[in-house]
């Protein structure tokens, strides 16, 4: 005998109710940690109680920033989700995430009340026990030196000779700080300086700076954004999107495609190595020198017709994945092969991207830091009360993770270390 339709509906409704009542809470206290600092997510939050809602970026940058996040999701059927709102560290993989956090993770604000200043391009210099970081503003030229020997750390202006304007990316390698600069001609201390977007080398001890690449066969670069250095060859991989124009560091309309280059300082040779990513931005190299990572930030969609700054909006459906490539040896230098999507940032975009000495990946992702396995699995999310743009391992043991962004600079100490030499 066939069951009547109402009996089928009753059976289905009863099964759903039983399933819902038996469902684990989304969040819970992590074994060995105090809440609300650390919270663990069950089963990667694969099933959320219905109904749930998360808004999408509305296009307007300012409106998108605080709301485009996992912890902004409304889950009225699960009271445990309030733990996610309060936590500094959200653990998605209990075993591996706890191993990365160590026994007592702490997130602290080091510098606050920095206004709307954007902080980018951090590089730790061991000989100075200091971080050199850019204050990226269209009306500011000096960088910042953060002295870590002082307790608490002290920041002061840092001006190289000659001054360099619009530093957007940095790496330390073999005693030199390499800068990706987006700025063009500028005035500082009543003097006019000629500059074009490119790659610059800084001696952090003498403060002498010089351009080492400022054109592609006579064509000016758009705005070199970030860079990483191949530890085997010393070659520099750098991305060249359009953000210099979008933020008014250069008034020249970009003419080159946004793409990624390999530059060999020893010979001056420069080659395109990747031209398919819509808006290449963050770049990093694995500790063994065999994998290159590039973030795509096309979701921060640049509109050349917008007159007011910034000339971009957040677009939910535009590309924003992080890609991995194999680095293969050739007589001309390493080339990229086997492109694969590794991670799709759950919050906004991954801007600055770094690799720890054990291969763990870290991306500055808006109001959080993504901590990923080398295979792109989300292990931990560090939640912030400011917008993060870049990261740096620092300190004599390279065991402090510094986080740089808009208006604030923070640090945390995890069970992770940076790569000696700082090149990735």
Protein Blocks (a to p, Z undefined) as FASTA:
>chain_A
ZZdfklmmmmmmmmmmmmmmmpccfbdcdehiacfkbccdehhlmaccddddddddehia
mlmmmmmcfklpccfkbmklmmmmmpmbdcfblklmmmmnommdcdddfbghkljadceh
iacdfklopacdddddfkbfbdcdddfkbccddddddddddddehiabdcdeehiacddd
fbdcddeehiacddddddddddfknopacdfbfbeehiacfbdcbdcddfknopacdddd
fklmmnopafbdcfbdcddddddfknopacdfbfkbfbacbdcddfkopaccdddfklmc
cdfkbmbdcfbdcdfkbccbdcdddddddfkbpcdehiacfbdcfbhpafbdcddfkopa
cddehjaccdddfkopafbdcddfbdcfbdcdedjklpaccdddehiacdddddbdddeh
jlZZ
